Amino acid sequence: MKASLNIKNILSQVEKLDKNEQQTLVEQLSFLLKKSDFKSDFSTKLTSISELGKEIWDGTNIDNYIHEERKW
């Protein structure tokens, strides 16, 4: 219940802002939400994807591959 009272107080303050300030606030809130989502998306450890796609490199001589890539 206390959180909803705080939200009501915040909204009453937001209503006092002009449209440009309200738009800036929305953009900043959106940025904060995206930032927190970004952190949670990359919680996977790199070790969990070890050997992923290794079949692509089967039979490839890595030294020759690197040598060929450096030519151009």
PDB file of N, CA, C, O and CB in Angstrom:
ATOM      1  N   MET A   1       0.832  -1.199   0.000  1.00  0.00           N
ATOM      2  CA  MET A   1       0.000   0.000   0.000  1.00  0.00           C
ATOM      3  C   MET A   1       0.865   1.247   0.000  1.00  0.00           C
ATOM      4  O   MET A   1       0.545   2.221  -0.682  1.00  0.00           O
ATOM      5  CB  MET A   1      -0.940   0.007   1.209  1.00  0.00           C
ATOM      6  N   LYS A   2       1.955   1.234   0.753  1.00  0.00           N
ATOM      7  CA  LYS A   2       2.816   2.408   0.816  1.00  0.00           C
ATOM      8  C   LYS A   2       3.438   2.724  -0.545  1.00  0.00           C
ATOM      9  O   LYS A   2       3.591   3.892  -0.901  1.00  0.00           O
ATOM     10  CB  LYS A   2       3.912   2.198   1.854  1.00  0.00           C
ATOM     11  N   ALA A   3       3.797   1.680  -1.310  1.00  0.00           N
ATOM     12  CA  ALA A   3       4.374   1.896  -2.637  1.00  0.00           C
ATOM     13  C   ALA A   3       3.389   2.606  -3.550  1.00  0.00           C
ATOM     14  O   ALA A   3       3.776   3.488  -4.317  1.00  0.00           O
ATOM     15  CB  ALA A   3       4.800   0.566  -3.260  1.00  0.00           C
ATOM     16  N   SER A   4       2.107   2.224  -3.474  1.00  0.00           N
ATOM     17  CA  SER A   4       1.106   2.875  -4.328  1.00  0.00           C
ATOM     18  C   SER A   4       0.928   4.336  -3.944  1.00  0.00           C
ATOM     19  O   SER A   4       0.658   5.168  -4.810  1.00  0.00           O
ATOM     20  CB  SER A   4      -0.239   2.143  -4.236  1.00  0.00           C
ATOM     21  N   LEU A   5       1.074   4.669  -2.659  1.00  0.00           N
ATOM     22  CA  LEU A   5       1.005   6.067  -2.229  1.00  0.00           C
ATOM     23  C   LEU A   5       2.177   6.853  -2.798  1.00  0.00           C
ATOM     24  O   LEU A   5       2.017   7.993  -3.233  1.00  0.00           O
ATOM     25  CB  LEU A   5       0.993   6.166  -0.692  1.00  0.00           C
ATOM     26  N   ASN A   6       3.360   6.236  -2.791  1.00  0.00           N
ATOM     27  CA  ASN A   6       4.521   6.901  -3.367  1.00  0.00           C
ATOM     28  C   ASN A   6       4.347   7.127  -4.858  1.00  0.00           C
ATOM     29  O   ASN A   6       4.716   8.178  -5.383  1.00  0.00           O
ATOM     30  CB  ASN A   6       5.778   6.090  -3.108  1.00  0.00           C
ATOM     31  N   ILE A   7       3.786   6.142  -5.534  1.00  0.00           N
ATOM     32  CA  ILE A   7       3.548   6.275  -6.967  1.00  0.00           C
ATOM     33  C   ILE A   7       2.548   7.397  -7.229  1.00  0.00           C
ATOM     34  O   ILE A   7       2.726   8.184  -8.158  1.00  0.00           O
ATOM     35  CB  ILE A   7       3.038   4.946  -7.562  1.00  0.00           C
ATOM     36  N   LYS A   8       1.517   7.470  -6.428  1.00  0.00           N
ATOM     37  CA  LYS A   8       0.537   8.556  -6.591  1.00  0.00           C
ATOM     38  C   LYS A   8       1.191   9.914  -6.377  1.00  0.00           C
ATOM     39  O   LYS A   8       0.902  10.864  -7.105  1.00  0.00           O
ATOM     40  CB  LYS A   8      -0.639   8.378  -5.610  1.00  0.00           C
ATOM     41  N   ASN A   9       2.070  10.012  -5.383  1.00  0.00           N
ATOM     42  CA  ASN A   9       2.782  11.270  -5.142  1.00  0.00           C
ATOM     43  C   ASN A   9       3.687  11.616  -6.318  1.00  0.00           C
ATOM     44  O   ASN A   9       3.758  12.770  -6.742  1.00  0.00           O
ATOM     45  CB  ASN A   9       3.608  11.182  -3.850  1.00  0.00           C
ATOM     46  N   ILE A  10       4.368  10.621  -6.833  1.00  0.00           N
ATOM     47  CA  ILE A  10       5.254  10.848  -7.984  1.00  0.00           C
ATOM     48  C   ILE A  10       4.442  11.297  -9.182  1.00  0.00           C
ATOM     49  O   ILE A  10       4.818  12.251  -9.864  1.00  0.00           O
ATOM     50  CB  ILE A  10       6.054   9.569  -8.329  1.00  0.00           C
ATOM     51  N   LEU A  11       3.332  10.623  -9.448  1.00  0.00           N
ATOM     52  CA  LEU A  11       2.495  10.996 -10.592  1.00  0.00           C
ATOM     53  C   LEU A  11       1.938  12.411 -10.452  1.00  0.00           C
ATOM     54  O   LEU A  11       1.824  13.140 -11.437  1.00  0.00           O
ATOM     55  CB  LEU A  11       1.347  10.004 -10.748  1.00  0.00           C
ATOM     56  N   SER A  12       1.598  12.788  -9.247  1.00  0.00           N
ATOM     57  CA  SER A  12       1.093  14.155  -9.072  1.00  0.00           C
ATOM     58  C   SER A  12       2.204  15.168  -9.363  1.00  0.00           C
ATOM     59  O   SER A  12       1.932  16.254  -9.875  1.00  0.00           O
ATOM     60  CB  SER A  12       0.540  14.357  -7.632  1.00  0.00           C
ATOM     61  N   GLN A  13       3.434  14.824  -9.044  1.00  0.00           N
ATOM     62  CA  GLN A  13       4.562  15.709  -9.356  1.00  0.00           C
ATOM     63  C   GLN A  13       4.827  15.730 -10.866  1.00  0.00           C
ATOM     64  O   GLN A  13       5.131  16.778 -11.435  1.00  0.00           O
ATOM     65  CB  GLN A  13       5.834  15.256  -8.595  1.00  0.00           C
ATOM     66  N   VAL A  14       4.707  14.559 -11.507  1.00  0.00           N
ATOM     67  CA  VAL A  14       4.935  14.470 -12.952  1.00  0.00           C
ATOM     68  C   VAL A  14       3.910  15.326 -13.704  1.00  0.00           C
ATOM     69  O   VAL A  14       4.240  15.953 -14.711  1.00  0.00           O
ATOM     70  CB  VAL A  14       4.858  12.994 -13.427  1.00  0.00           C
ATOM     71  N   GLU A  15       2.691  15.350 -13.220  1.00  0.00           N
ATOM     72  CA  GLU A  15       1.651  16.149 -13.869  1.00  0.00           C
ATOM     73  C   GLU A  15       1.991  17.635 -13.863  1.00  0.00           C
ATOM     74  O   GLU A  15       1.497  18.386 -14.704  1.00  0.00           O
ATOM     75  CB  GLU A  15       0.312  15.925 -13.184  1.00  0.00           C
ATOM     76  N   LYS A  16       2.814  18.057 -12.939  1.00  0.00           N
ATOM     77  CA  LYS A  16       3.200  19.466 -12.853  1.00  0.00           C
ATOM     78  C   LYS A  16       4.291  19.833 -13.863  1.00  0.00           C
ATOM     79  O   LYS A  16       4.537  21.013 -14.113  1.00  0.00           O
ATOM     80  CB  LYS A  16       3.677  19.786 -11.445  1.00  0.00           C
ATOM     81  N   LEU A  17       4.936  18.829 -14.435  1.00  0.00           N
ATOM     82  CA  LEU A  17       5.993  19.079 -15.415  1.00  0.00           C
ATOM     83  C   LEU A  17       5.376  19.466 -16.753  1.00  0.00           C
ATOM     84  O   LEU A  17       4.243  19.092 -17.054  1.00  0.00           O
ATOM     85  CB  LEU A  17       6.900  17.834 -15.576  1.00  0.00           C
ATOM     86  N   ASP A  18       6.129  20.220 -17.554  1.00  0.00           N
ATOM     87  CA  ASP A  18       5.633  20.504 -18.899  1.00  0.00           C
ATOM     88  C   ASP A  18       5.856  19.267 -19.777  1.00  0.00           C
ATOM     89  O   ASP A  18       6.524  18.318 -19.368  1.00  0.00           O
ATOM     90  CB  ASP A  18       6.345  21.763 -19.508  1.00  0.00           C
ATOM     91  N   LYS A  19       5.299  19.292 -20.963  1.00  0.00           N
ATOM     92  CA  LYS A  19       5.326  18.113 -21.843  1.00  0.00           C
ATOM     93  C   LYS A  19       6.755  17.679 -22.174  1.00  0.00           C
ATOM     94  O   LYS A  19       7.040  16.483 -22.212  1.00  0.00           O
ATOM     95  CB  LYS A  19       4.563  18.406 -23.138  1.00  0.00           C
ATOM     96  N   ASN A  20       7.643  18.625 -22.410  1.00  0.00           N
ATOM     97  CA  ASN A  20       9.034  18.269 -22.723  1.00  0.00           C
ATOM     98  C   ASN A  20       9.710  17.570 -21.546  1.00  0.00           C
ATOM     99  O   ASN A  20      10.447  16.602 -21.735  1.00  0.00           O
ATOM    100  CB  ASN A  20       9.830  19.522 -23.110  1.00  0.00           C
ATOM    101  N   GLU A  21       9.459  18.057 -20.344  1.00  0.00           N
ATOM    102  CA  GLU A  21      10.040  17.431 -19.157  1.00  0.00           C
ATOM    103  C   GLU A  21       9.459  16.035 -18.927  1.00  0.00           C
ATOM    104  O   GLU A  21      10.164  15.113 -18.519  1.00  0.00           O
ATOM    105  CB  GLU A  21       9.803  18.309 -17.924  1.00  0.00           C
ATOM    106  N   GLN A  22       8.158  15.903 -19.197  1.00  0.00           N
ATOM    107  CA  GLN A  22       7.532  14.588 -19.068  1.00  0.00           C
ATOM    108  C   GLN A  22       8.127  13.605 -20.087  1.00  0.00           C
ATOM    109  O   GLN A  22       8.377  12.443 -19.765  1.00  0.00           O
ATOM    110  CB  GLN A  22       5.999  14.701 -19.258  1.00  0.00           C
ATOM    111  N   GLN A  23       8.347  14.077 -21.298  1.00  0.00           N
ATOM    112  CA  GLN A  23       8.938  13.230 -22.334  1.00  0.00           C
ATOM    113  C   GLN A  23      10.352  12.811 -21.935  1.00  0.00           C
ATOM    114  O   GLN A  23      10.731  11.654 -22.115  1.00  0.00           O
ATOM    115  CB  GLN A  23       8.960  13.967 -23.692  1.00  0.00           C
ATOM    116  N   THR A  24      11.119  13.736 -21.401  1.00  0.00           N
ATOM    117  CA  THR A  24      12.476  13.422 -20.932  1.00  0.00           C
ATOM    118  C   THR A  24      12.429  12.378 -19.825  1.00  0.00           C
ATOM    119  O   THR A  24      13.246  11.458 -19.800  1.00  0.00           O
ATOM    120  CB  THR A  24      13.189  14.696 -20.429  1.00  0.00           C
ATOM    121  N   LEU A  25      11.491  12.517 -18.927  1.00  0.00           N
ATOM    122  CA  LEU A  25      11.326  11.554 -17.842  1.00  0.00           C
ATOM    123  C   LEU A  25      11.011  10.162 -18.383  1.00  0.00           C
ATOM    124  O   LEU A  25      11.592   9.171 -17.939  1.00  0.00           O
ATOM    125  CB  LEU A  25      10.219  12.012 -16.890  1.00  0.00           C
ATOM    126  N   VAL A  26      10.090  10.092 -19.341  1.00  0.00           N
ATOM    127  CA  VAL A  26       9.734   8.805 -19.943  1.00  0.00           C
ATOM    128  C   VAL A  26      10.956   8.176 -20.614  1.00  0.00           C
ATOM    129  O   VAL A  26      11.185   6.974 -20.476  1.00  0.00           O
ATOM    130  CB  VAL A  26       8.589   8.983 -20.969  1.00  0.00           C
ATOM    131  N   GLU A  27      11.731   8.964 -21.327  1.00  0.00           N
ATOM    132  CA  GLU A  27      12.928   8.451 -21.993  1.00  0.00           C
ATOM    133  C   GLU A  27      13.942   7.922 -20.975  1.00  0.00           C
ATOM    134  O   GLU A  27      14.548   6.871 -21.183  1.00  0.00           O
ATOM    135  CB  GLU A  27      13.569   9.550 -22.856  1.00  0.00           C
ATOM    136  N   GLN A  28      14.119   8.651 -19.883  1.00  0.00           N
ATOM    137  CA  GLN A  28      15.063   8.211 -18.865  1.00  0.00           C
ATOM    138  C   GLN A  28      14.587   6.950 -18.162  1.00  0.00           C
ATOM    139  O   GLN A  28      15.389   6.063 -17.870  1.00  0.00           O
ATOM    140  CB  GLN A  28      15.289   9.311 -17.852  1.00  0.00           C
ATOM    141  N   LEU A  29      13.300   6.862 -17.889  1.00  0.00           N
ATOM    142  CA  LEU A  29      12.744   5.646 -17.283  1.00  0.00           C
ATOM    143  C   LEU A  29      12.885   4.460 -18.229  1.00  0.00           C
ATOM    144  O   LEU A  29      13.215   3.353 -17.804  1.00  0.00           O
ATOM    145  CB  LEU A  29      11.263   5.853 -16.911  1.00  0.00           C
ATOM    146  N   SER A  30      12.638   4.694 -19.494  1.00  0.00           N
ATOM    147  CA  SER A  30      12.782   3.641 -20.494  1.00  0.00           C
ATOM    148  C   SER A  30      14.227   3.153 -20.549  1.00  0.00           C
ATOM    149  O   SER A  30      14.482   1.952 -20.633  1.00  0.00           O
ATOM    150  CB  SER A  30      12.334   4.143 -21.878  1.00  0.00           C
ATOM    151  N   PHE A  31      15.160   4.087 -20.502  1.00  0.00           N
ATOM    152  CA  PHE A  31      16.581   3.731 -20.503  1.00  0.00           C
ATOM    153  C   PHE A  31      16.922   2.878 -19.287  1.00  0.00           C
ATOM    154  O   PHE A  31      17.636   1.883 -19.410  1.00  0.00           O
ATOM    155  CB  PHE A  31      17.456   4.996 -20.526  1.00  0.00           C
ATOM    156  N   LEU A  32      16.422   3.255 -18.122  1.00  0.00           N
ATOM    157  CA  LEU A  32      16.687   2.481 -16.905  1.00  0.00           C
ATOM    158  C   LEU A  32      16.135   1.059 -17.004  1.00  0.00           C
ATOM    159  O   LEU A  32      16.780   0.102 -16.577  1.00  0.00           O
ATOM    160  CB  LEU A  32      16.083   3.187 -15.692  1.00  0.00           C
ATOM    161  N   LEU A  33      14.940   0.934 -17.570  1.00  0.00           N
ATOM    162  CA  LEU A  33      14.340  -0.391 -17.721  1.00  0.00           C
ATOM    163  C   LEU A  33      15.123  -1.249 -18.715  1.00  0.00           C
ATOM    164  O   LEU A  33      15.351  -2.434 -18.474  1.00  0.00           O
ATOM    165  CB  LEU A  33      12.883  -0.264 -18.174  1.00  0.00           C
ATOM    166  N   LYS A  34      15.528  -0.651 -19.819  1.00  0.00           N
ATOM    167  CA  LYS A  34      16.305  -1.393 -20.811  1.00  0.00           C
ATOM    168  C   LYS A  34      17.648  -1.805 -20.236  1.00  0.00           C
ATOM    169  O   LYS A  34      18.129  -2.910 -20.489  1.00  0.00           O
ATOM    170  CB  LYS A  34      16.507  -0.555 -22.080  1.00  0.00           C
ATOM    171  N   LYS A  35      18.250  -0.916 -19.465  1.00  0.00           N
ATOM    172  CA  LYS A  35      19.541  -1.196 -18.853  1.00  0.00           C
ATOM    173  C   LYS A  35      19.439  -2.391 -17.911  1.00  0.00           C
ATOM    174  O   LYS A  35      20.321  -3.249 -17.908  1.00  0.00           O
ATOM    175  CB  LYS A  35      20.058   0.037 -18.099  1.00  0.00           C
ATOM    176  N   SER A  36      18.388  -2.459 -17.122  1.00  0.00           N
ATOM    177  CA  SER A  36      18.234  -3.584 -16.197  1.00  0.00           C
ATOM    178  C   SER A  36      17.916  -4.865 -16.963  1.00  0.00           C
ATOM    179  O   SER A  36      18.353  -5.940 -16.552  1.00  0.00           O
ATOM    180  CB  SER A  36      17.125  -3.291 -15.166  1.00  0.00           C
ATOM    181  N   ASP A  37      17.161  -4.781 -18.073  1.00  0.00           N
ATOM    182  CA  ASP A  37      16.888  -5.956 -18.905  1.00  0.00           C
ATOM    183  C   ASP A  37      18.157  -6.461 -19.553  1.00  0.00           C
ATOM    184  O   ASP A  37      18.373  -7.668 -19.656  1.00  0.00           O
ATOM    185  CB  ASP A  37      15.849  -5.632 -19.977  1.00  0.00           C
ATOM    186  N   PHE A  38      19.002  -5.533 -19.993  1.00  0.00           N
ATOM    187  CA  PHE A  38      20.259  -5.892 -20.644  1.00  0.00           C
ATOM    188  C   PHE A  38      21.134  -6.704 -19.705  1.00  0.00           C
ATOM    189  O   PHE A  38      21.736  -7.694 -20.121  1.00  0.00           O
ATOM    190  CB  PHE A  38      21.004  -4.638 -21.110  1.00  0.00           C
ATOM    191  N   LYS A  39      21.211  -6.304 -18.464  1.00  0.00           N
ATOM    192  CA  LYS A  39      22.022  -7.029 -17.488  1.00  0.00           C
ATOM    193  C   LYS A  39      21.498  -8.442 -17.292  1.00  0.00           C
ATOM    194  O   LYS A  39      22.285  -9.386 -17.216  1.00  0.00           O
ATOM    195  CB  LYS A  39      22.044  -6.286 -16.151  1.00  0.00           C
ATOM    196  N   SER A  40      20.193  -8.603 -17.209  1.00  0.00           N
ATOM    197  CA  SER A  40      19.636  -9.935 -16.956  1.00  0.00           C
ATOM    198  C   SER A  40      19.777 -10.843 -18.175  1.00  0.00           C
ATOM    199  O   SER A  40      19.856 -12.061 -18.017  1.00  0.00           O
ATOM    200  CB  SER A  40      18.164  -9.825 -16.559  1.00  0.00           C
ATOM    201  N   ASP A  41      19.812 -10.280 -19.391  1.00  0.00           N
ATOM    202  CA  ASP A  41      19.950 -11.095 -20.594  1.00  0.00           C
ATOM    203  C   ASP A  41      21.311 -11.762 -20.685  1.00  0.00           C
ATOM    204  O   ASP A  41      21.429 -12.830 -21.287  1.00  0.00           O
ATOM    205  CB  ASP A  41      19.717 -10.250 -21.821  1.00  0.00           C
ATOM    206  N   PHE A  42      22.328 -11.170 -20.110  1.00  0.00           N
ATOM    207  CA  PHE A  42      23.678 -11.694 -20.233  1.00  0.00           C
ATOM    208  C   PHE A  42      24.161 -12.354 -18.951  1.00  0.00           C
ATOM    209  O   PHE A  42      25.338 -12.270 -18.601  1.00  0.00           O
ATOM    210  CB  PHE A  42      24.622 -10.593 -20.624  1.00  0.00           C
ATOM    211  N   SER A  43      23.246 -13.005 -18.261  1.00  0.00           N
ATOM    212  CA  SER A  43      23.632 -13.687 -17.042  1.00  0.00           C
ATOM    213  C   SER A  43      24.184 -15.087 -17.329  1.00  0.00           C
ATOM    214  O   SER A  43      24.601 -15.783 -16.403  1.00  0.00           O
ATOM    215  CB  SER A  43      22.446 -13.774 -16.099  1.00  0.00           C
ATOM    216  N   THR A  44      24.193 -15.506 -18.595  1.00  0.00           N
ATOM    217  CA  THR A  44      24.730 -16.803 -18.977  1.00  0.00           C
ATOM    218  C   THR A  44      26.257 -16.755 -18.921  1.00  0.00           C
ATOM    219  O   THR A  44      26.880 -15.817 -19.417  1.00  0.00           O
ATOM    220  CB  THR A  44      24.242 -17.208 -20.394  1.00  0.00           C
ATOM    221  N   LYS A  45      26.840 -17.773 -18.314  1.00  0.00           N
ATOM    222  CA  LYS A  45      28.295 -17.836 -18.240  1.00  0.00           C
ATOM    223  C   LYS A  45      28.851 -18.343 -19.561  1.00  0.00           C
ATOM    224  O   LYS A  45      28.250 -19.200 -20.208  1.00  0.00           O
ATOM    225  CB  LYS A  45      28.750 -18.741 -17.075  1.00  0.00           C
ATOM    226  N   LEU A  46      29.991 -17.816 -19.955  1.00  0.00           N
ATOM    227  CA  LEU A  46      30.612 -18.232 -21.198  1.00  0.00           C
ATOM    228  C   LEU A  46      30.980 -19.705 -21.186  1.00  0.00           C
ATOM    229  O   LEU A  46      30.969 -20.356 -22.230  1.00  0.00           O
ATOM    230  CB  LEU A  46      31.836 -17.400 -21.466  1.00  0.00           C
ATOM    231  N   THR A  47      31.302 -20.228 -20.031  1.00  0.00           N
ATOM    232  CA  THR A  47      31.665 -21.641 -19.949  1.00  0.00           C
ATOM    233  C   THR A  47      30.502 -22.557 -20.316  1.00  0.00           C
ATOM    234  O   THR A  47      30.720 -23.714 -20.675  1.00  0.00           O
ATOM    235  CB  THR A  47      32.156 -21.969 -18.553  1.00  0.00           C
ATOM    236  N   SER A  48      29.282 -22.061 -20.230  1.00  0.00           N
ATOM    237  CA  SER A  48      28.121 -22.886 -20.564  1.00  0.00           C
ATOM    238  C   SER A  48      27.982 -23.095 -22.068  1.00  0.00           C
ATOM    239  O   SER A  48      27.244 -23.983 -22.496  1.00  0.00           O
ATOM    240  CB  SER A  48      26.854 -22.252 -20.013  1.00  0.00           C
ATOM    241  N   ILE A  49      28.673 -22.298 -22.879  1.00  0.00           N
ATOM    242  CA  ILE A  49      28.594 -22.462 -24.332  1.00  0.00           C
ATOM    243  C   ILE A  49      29.873 -23.058 -24.902  1.00  0.00           C
ATOM    244  O   ILE A  49      30.110 -23.006 -26.109  1.00  0.00           O
ATOM    245  CB  ILE A  49      28.307 -21.123 -25.000  1.00  0.00           C
ATOM    246  N   SER A  50      30.686 -23.619 -24.034  1.00  0.00           N
ATOM    247  CA  SER A  50      31.929 -24.258 -24.464  1.00  0.00           C
ATOM    248  C   SER A  50      31.631 -25.332 -25.513  1.00  0.00           C
ATOM    249  O   SER A  50      30.714 -26.136 -25.345  1.00  0.00           O
ATOM    250  CB  SER A  50      32.675 -24.875 -23.251  1.00  0.00           C
ATOM    251  N   GLU A  51      32.399 -25.336 -26.576  1.00  0.00           N
ATOM    252  CA  GLU A  51      32.308 -26.302 -27.679  1.00  0.00           C
ATOM    253  C   GLU A  51      31.041 -26.147 -28.524  1.00  0.00           C
ATOM    254  O   GLU A  51      30.733 -27.017 -29.339  1.00  0.00           O
ATOM    255  CB  GLU A  51      32.365 -27.704 -27.127  1.00  0.00           C
ATOM    256  N   LEU A  52      30.320 -25.068 -28.342  1.00  0.00           N
ATOM    257  CA  LEU A  52      29.132 -24.830 -29.162  1.00  0.00           C
ATOM    258  C   LEU A  52      29.571 -24.567 -30.603  1.00  0.00           C
ATOM    259  O   LEU A  52      30.388 -23.676 -30.841  1.00  0.00           O
ATOM    260  CB  LEU A  52      28.294 -23.630 -28.606  1.00  0.00           C
ATOM    261  N   GLY A  53      29.055 -25.309 -31.546  1.00  0.00           N
ATOM    262  CA  GLY A  53      29.394 -25.138 -32.959  1.00  0.00           C
ATOM    263  C   GLY A  53      30.723 -25.751 -33.356  1.00  0.00           C
ATOM    264  O   GLY A  53      31.241 -25.444 -34.430  1.00  0.00           O
ATOM    265  N   LYS A  54      31.289 -26.611 -32.519  1.00  0.00           N
ATOM    266  CA  LYS A  54      32.604 -27.173 -32.831  1.00  0.00           C
ATOM    267  C   LYS A  54      32.573 -28.014 -34.100  1.00  0.00           C
ATOM    268  O   LYS A  54      33.607 -28.185 -34.744  1.00  0.00           O
ATOM    269  CB  LYS A  54      33.106 -28.016 -31.667  1.00  0.00           C
ATOM    270  N   GLU A  55      31.408 -28.544 -34.475  1.00  0.00           N
ATOM    271  CA  GLU A  55      31.322 -29.361 -35.691  1.00  0.00           C
ATOM    272  C   GLU A  55      31.635 -28.550 -36.947  1.00  0.00           C
ATOM    273  O   GLU A  55      32.021 -29.121 -37.967  1.00  0.00           O
ATOM    274  CB  GLU A  55      29.932 -29.979 -35.811  1.00  0.00           C
ATOM    275  N   ILE A  56      31.475 -27.245 -36.886  1.00  0.00           N
ATOM    276  CA  ILE A  56      31.788 -26.378 -38.028  1.00  0.00           C
ATOM    277  C   ILE A  56      33.279 -26.434 -38.346  1.00  0.00           C
ATOM    278  O   ILE A  56      33.674 -26.356 -39.509  1.00  0.00           O
ATOM    279  CB  ILE A  56      31.358 -24.920 -37.740  1.00  0.00           C
ATOM    280  N   TRP A  57      34.105 -26.569 -37.308  1.00  0.00           N
ATOM    281  CA  TRP A  57      35.550 -26.534 -37.473  1.00  0.00           C
ATOM    282  C   TRP A  57      36.185 -27.916 -37.612  1.00  0.00           C
ATOM    283  O   TRP A  57      37.395 -28.022 -37.813  1.00  0.00           O
ATOM    284  CB  TRP A  57      36.163 -25.823 -36.316  1.00  0.00           C
ATOM    285  N   ASP A  58      35.375 -28.985 -37.506  1.00  0.00           N
ATOM    286  CA  ASP A  58      35.925 -30.333 -37.657  1.00  0.00           C
ATOM    287  C   ASP A  58      36.631 -30.472 -38.995  1.00  0.00           C
ATOM    288  O   ASP A  58      36.076 -30.107 -40.031  1.00  0.00           O
ATOM    289  CB  ASP A  58      34.817 -31.390 -37.529  1.00  0.00           C
ATOM    290  N   GLY A  59      37.833 -30.990 -38.983  1.00  0.00           N
ATOM    291  CA  GLY A  59      38.600 -31.213 -40.206  1.00  0.00           C
ATOM    292  C   GLY A  59      39.298 -29.972 -40.724  1.00  0.00           C
ATOM    293  O   GLY A  59      39.924 -30.027 -41.782  1.00  0.00           O
ATOM    294  N   THR A  60      39.214 -28.860 -40.020  1.00  0.00           N
ATOM    295  CA  THR A  60      39.865 -27.620 -40.448  1.00  0.00           C
ATOM    296  C   THR A  60      41.177 -27.463 -39.707  1.00  0.00           C
ATOM    297  O   THR A  60      41.228 -27.550 -38.480  1.00  0.00           O
ATOM    298  CB  THR A  60      38.952 -26.393 -40.205  1.00  0.00           C
ATOM    299  N   ASN A  61      42.252 -27.227 -40.477  1.00  0.00           N
ATOM    300  CA  ASN A  61      43.540 -26.940 -39.867  1.00  0.00           C
ATOM    301  C   ASN A  61      43.536 -25.457 -39.497  1.00  0.00           C
ATOM    302  O   ASN A  61      43.556 -24.595 -40.374  1.00  0.00           O
ATOM    303  CB  ASN A  61      44.738 -27.298 -40.835  1.00  0.00           C
ATOM    304  N   ILE A  62      43.511 -25.172 -38.230  1.00  0.00           N
ATOM    305  CA  ILE A  62      43.374 -23.791 -37.751  1.00  0.00           C
ATOM    306  C   ILE A  62      44.543 -22.919 -38.197  1.00  0.00           C
ATOM    307  O   ILE A  62      44.348 -21.765 -38.578  1.00  0.00           O
ATOM    308  CB  ILE A  62      43.265 -23.768 -36.227  1.00  0.00           C
ATOM    309  N   ASP A  63      45.754 -23.466 -38.150  1.00  0.00           N
ATOM    310  CA  ASP A  63      46.928 -22.686 -38.571  1.00  0.00           C
ATOM    311  C   ASP A  63      46.817 -22.280 -40.035  1.00  0.00           C
ATOM    312  O   ASP A  63      47.108 -21.135 -40.383  1.00  0.00           O
ATOM    313  CB  ASP A  63      48.221 -23.493 -38.347  1.00  0.00           C
ATOM    314  N   ASN A  64      46.395 -23.213 -40.904  1.00  0.00           N
ATOM    315  CA  ASN A  64      46.215 -22.892 -42.325  1.00  0.00           C
ATOM    316  C   ASN A  64      45.098 -21.872 -42.509  1.00  0.00           C
ATOM    317  O   ASN A  64      45.216 -20.954 -43.321  1.00  0.00           O
ATOM    318  CB  ASN A  64      45.908 -24.166 -43.134  1.00  0.00           C
ATOM    319  N   TYR A  65      44.030 -22.033 -41.763  1.00  0.00           N
ATOM    320  CA  TYR A  65      42.904 -21.102 -41.863  1.00  0.00           C
ATOM    321  C   TYR A  65      43.347 -19.676 -41.521  1.00  0.00           C
ATOM    322  O   TYR A  65      43.044 -18.729 -42.247  1.00  0.00           O
ATOM    323  CB  TYR A  65      41.756 -21.544 -40.927  1.00  0.00           C
ATOM    324  N   ILE A  66      44.060 -19.539 -40.419  1.00  0.00           N
ATOM    325  CA  ILE A  66      44.531 -18.211 -40.000  1.00  0.00           C
ATOM    326  C   ILE A  66      45.498 -17.639 -41.032  1.00  0.00           C
ATOM    327  O   ILE A  66      45.436 -16.451 -41.350  1.00  0.00           O
ATOM    328  CB  ILE A  66      45.214 -18.285 -38.615  1.00  0.00           C
ATOM    329  N   HIS A  67      46.383 -18.474 -41.549  1.00  0.00           N
ATOM    330  CA  HIS A  67      47.345 -18.028 -42.567  1.00  0.00           C
ATOM    331  C   HIS A  67      46.615 -17.494 -43.800  1.00  0.00           C
ATOM    332  O   HIS A  67      46.965 -16.440 -44.330  1.00  0.00           O
ATOM    333  CB  HIS A  67      48.291 -19.188 -42.967  1.00  0.00           C
ATOM    334  N   GLU A  68      45.593 -18.235 -44.253  1.00  0.00           N
ATOM    335  CA  GLU A  68      44.814 -17.806 -45.425  1.00  0.00           C
ATOM    336  C   GLU A  68      44.051 -16.506 -45.159  1.00  0.00           C
ATOM    337  O   GLU A  68      43.958 -15.651 -46.040  1.00  0.00           O
ATOM    338  CB  GLU A  68      43.831 -18.907 -45.835  1.00  0.00           C
ATOM    339  N   GLU A  69      43.507 -16.356 -43.952  1.00  0.00           N
ATOM    340  CA  GLU A  69      42.765 -15.154 -43.610  1.00  0.00           C
ATOM    341  C   GLU A  69      43.667 -13.924 -43.584  1.00  0.00           C
ATOM    342  O   GLU A  69      43.229 -12.823 -43.918  1.00  0.00           O
ATOM    343  CB  GLU A  69      42.083 -15.327 -42.267  1.00  0.00           C
ATOM    344  N   ARG A  70      44.905 -14.108 -43.193  1.00  0.00           N
ATOM    345  CA  ARG A  70      45.834 -12.973 -43.106  1.00  0.00           C
ATOM    346  C   ARG A  70      46.360 -12.536 -44.451  1.00  0.00           C
ATOM    347  O   ARG A  70      46.926 -11.448 -44.560  1.00  0.00           O
ATOM    348  CB  ARG A  70      46.989 -13.319 -42.217  1.00  0.00           C
ATOM    349  N   LYS A  71      46.195 -13.341 -45.474  1.00  0.00           N
ATOM    350  CA  LYS A  71      46.713 -13.015 -46.813  1.00  0.00           C
ATOM    351  C   LYS A  71      46.044 -11.795 -47.414  1.00  0.00           C
ATOM    352  O   LYS A  71      46.722 -10.958 -48.011  1.00  0.00           O
ATOM    353  CB  LYS A  71      46.532 -14.194 -47.745  1.00  0.00           C
ATOM    354  N   TRP A  72      44.774 -11.674 -47.279  1.00  0.00           N
ATOM    355  CA  TRP A  72      44.069 -10.586 -47.971  1.00  0.00           C
ATOM    356  C   TRP A  72      44.058  -9.388 -47.110  1.00  0.00           C
ATOM    357  O   TRP A  72      43.514  -8.354 -47.499  1.00  0.00           O
ATOM    358  CB  TRP A  72      42.646 -10.975 -48.345  1.00  0.00           C
TER     359      TRP A  72
END
